[in-house]
């Protein structure tokens, strides 16, 4: 058991140790607060970068079909520019010459309605062609024009002062807006 004379020295040492630990604790709390602030700033920066990436991805997906940009601004390695054009109809191993090439046209538009416009009678002799075989066909696609925009009329009702008597008279808009 320690002697009573050594107790004040130990108390003094313990008080010094407590003061040292409290100082270290305060320093660590300050470091923790600084790191919390840095972490919050990093999170805010990360959120801003994520928004920027989203905006860039959205803009990257735009082309002349999904925006008001002209077709010349489209990425050349993006979509095929041959959509809807006539393509050669030849089998594998067939010689590629203009004389032997048959061409068929593929339309990028799927029609809502198809109407066969065949002749009813022979133009030469007038015979009925209802059961005759089809020898050739040409396709024509007509796109319906969009509905016209509504007609908007602005009536500006003005007032004028008479130079003879000084009275102000207002005009009137037509009744019913026509």
C-alpha positions as CSV (number, residue, x, y, z in Angstrom):
1,X,0.0,0.0,0.0
2,X,1.4,3.4,-1.0
3,X,2.3,5.8,1.7
4,X,0.3,8.9,2.5
5,X,3.2,11.0,1.5
6,X,3.1,9.7,-2.1
7,X,-0.6,10.3,-2.5
8,X,-0.4,14.0,-3.3
9,X,2.3,13.3,-6.0
10,X,0.0,10.7,-7.6
11,X,-3.0,13.0,-7.5
12,X,-0.9,15.7,-9.1
13,X,0.3,13.2,-11.8
14,X,-3.3,12.1,-12.4
15,X,-4.5,15.7,-12.7
16,X,-1.7,16.4,-15.2
17,X,-2.6,13.2,-17.1
18,X,-6.4,14.1,-17.2
19,X,-5.5,17.6,-18.5
20,X,-3.3,16.0,-21.2
21,X,-6.0,13.6,-22.3
22,X,-8.6,16.4,-22.3
23,X,-6.4,18.4,-24.6
24,X,-5.9,15.5,-26.9
25,X,-9.6,14.8,-26.9
26,X,-10.3,18.5,-27.9
27,X,-7.7,18.2,-30.7
28,X,-9.3,15.0,-32.0
29,X,-12.8,16.6,-31.8
30,X,-11.5,19.5,-33.9
31,X,-9.9,17.1,-36.4
32,X,-13.2,15.2,-36.6
33,X,-15.2,18.4,-37.2
34,X,-12.8,19.4,-40.0
35,X,-13.1,16.0,-41.6
36,X,-16.9,16.1,-41.3
37,X,-16.8,19.5,-43.1
38,X,-14.5,18.0,-45.8
39,X,-16.8,15.0,-46.2
40,X,-19.9,17.2,-46.6
41,X,-18.1,19.3,-49.2
42,X,-17.1,16.1,-51.0
43,X,-20.7,14.8,-51.0
44,X,-21.9,18.1,-52.4
45,X,-19.3,18.0,-55.1
46,X,-20.2,14.4,-55.9
47,X,-23.9,15.3,-56.2
48,X,-23.0,18.2,-58.5
49,X,-20.9,15.9,-60.7
50,X,-23.7,13.3,-60.8
51,X,-26.1,15.9,-62.0
52,X,-23.5,17.0,-64.6
53,X,-23.1,13.4,-65.8
54,X,-26.8,13.0,-66.1
55,X,-27.1,16.2,-68.2
56,X,-24.2,15.1,-70.4
57,X,-25.8,11.7,-71.0
58,X,-29.1,13.3,-71.8
59,X,-27.4,15.7,-74.3
60,X,-25.4,12.8,-75.8
61,X,-28.6,10.9,-76.6
62,X,-30.0,13.9,-78.6
63,X,-29.8,13.8,-82.4
64,X,-31.9,15.4,-85.2
65,X,-34.7,12.9,-84.5
66,X,-35.1,13.8,-80.8
67,X,-34.3,17.5,-80.9
68,X,-34.4,20.6,-83.1
69,X,-30.8,20.0,-84.2
70,X,-30.1,19.7,-88.0
71,X,-29.3,16.2,-89.4
72,X,-25.8,17.4,-90.3
73,X,-25.0,17.7,-86.6
74,X,-25.7,14.0,-86.0
75,X,-22.8,11.7,-85.0
76,X,-21.7,9.9,-88.2
77,X,-20.9,6.7,-86.3
78,X,-24.4,6.8,-84.7
79,X,-27.5,5.8,-86.5
80,X,-27.4,4.4,-90.1
81,X,-28.1,7.0,-92.7
82,X,-29.4,4.3,-95.1
83,X,-32.8,3.9,-93.3
84,X,-35.6,3.8,-95.9
85,X,-33.3,3.8,-99.0
86,X,-33.5,1.2,-101.7
87,X,-31.1,-1.7,-101.1
88,X,-29.8,-4.3,-103.5
89,X,-31.7,-7.6,-103.4
90,X,-29.2,-10.2,-104.4
91,X,-28.3,-13.6,-103.0
92,X,-25.0,-14.8,-101.5
93,X,-22.4,-15.3,-104.2
94,X,-24.3,-13.5,-106.8
95,X,-22.2,-11.2,-109.1
96,X,-22.5,-7.6,-108.2
97,X,-23.2,-5.8,-111.5
98,X,-25.7,-3.0,-112.3
99,X,-27.3,-5.1,-115.1
100,X,-28.1,-8.0,-112.8
101,X,-29.0,-6.1,-109.7
102,X,-32.7,-6.0,-108.7
103,X,-33.6,-3.3,-106.3
104,X,-36.5,-3.2,-103.8
105,X,-37.4,-0.1,-101.8
106,X,-38.1,-0.5,-98.1
107,X,-40.2,2.2,-96.5
108,X,-39.3,3.3,-92.9
109,X,-42.9,4.2,-92.4
110,X,-45.5,1.6,-91.5
111,X,-48.7,2.7,-93.1
112,X,-51.9,2.8,-91.1
113,X,-54.0,1.8,-94.1
114,X,-53.2,0.1,-97.4
115,X,-55.4,0.7,-100.5
116,X,-54.9,-1.3,-103.7
117,X,-55.5,0.9,-106.7
118,X,-55.9,-1.5,-109.6
119,X,-57.6,-1.1,-112.9
120,X,-61.1,-2.5,-113.2
121,X,-61.0,-3.0,-117.0
122,X,-58.4,-3.4,-119.7
123,X,-57.5,0.0,-121.3
124,X,-57.2,-1.6,-124.7
125,X,-60.2,-3.8,-125.0
126,X,-62.3,-3.1,-121.9
127,X,-62.2,-6.7,-120.6
128,X,-62.8,-7.2,-116.8
129,X,-59.5,-7.5,-114.8
130,X,-60.9,-8.5,-111.4
131,X,-59.4,-12.0,-111.6
132,X,-56.3,-11.1,-113.6
133,X,-52.8,-11.7,-112.1
134,X,-50.8,-8.7,-110.9
135,X,-47.8,-8.2,-113.1
136,X,-46.2,-5.2,-111.2
137,X,-46.8,-2.9,-108.4
138,X,-45.6,0.6,-107.5
139,X,-45.9,1.9,-104.0
140,X,-46.7,5.5,-103.1
141,X,-46.9,6.7,-99.5
142,X,-48.8,9.8,-98.6
143,X,-48.5,11.3,-95.1
144,X,-51.5,13.1,-93.9
145,X,-50.8,16.7,-93.1
146,X,-50.9,17.7,-89.5
147,X,-54.0,19.5,-88.2
148,X,-53.7,23.2,-88.8
149,X,-53.0,25.3,-85.7
150,X,-56.0,27.2,-84.3
151,X,-56.6,30.7,-85.6
152,X,-56.0,33.2,-82.9
153,X,-57.3,36.7,-83.3
154,X,-56.3,39.5,-81.0
155,X,-58.8,42.4,-80.9
156,X,-57.2,45.7,-79.7
157,X,-60.0,47.9,-78.5
158,X,-58.7,51.5,-78.7
159,X,-60.0,54.8,-77.4
160,X,-59.6,58.0,-79.3
161,X,-60.2,61.7,-78.3
162,X,-62.3,63.8,-80.6
163,X,-60.4,67.0,-81.7
164,X,-63.7,68.8,-82.2
165,X,-65.4,68.3,-78.8
166,X,-62.6,66.7,-76.7
167,X,-64.8,63.6,-75.8
168,X,-63.0,60.2,-75.6
169,X,-64.8,57.3,-77.4
170,X,-63.8,53.6,-77.1
171,X,-64.2,51.1,-79.9
172,X,-65.9,47.7,-79.3
173,X,-64.8,44.2,-80.0
174,X,-67.2,42.1,-82.1
175,X,-69.7,40.0,-80.1
176,X,-68.8,36.4,-79.7
177,X,-65.2,36.9,-80.6
178,X,-65.7,36.5,-84.4
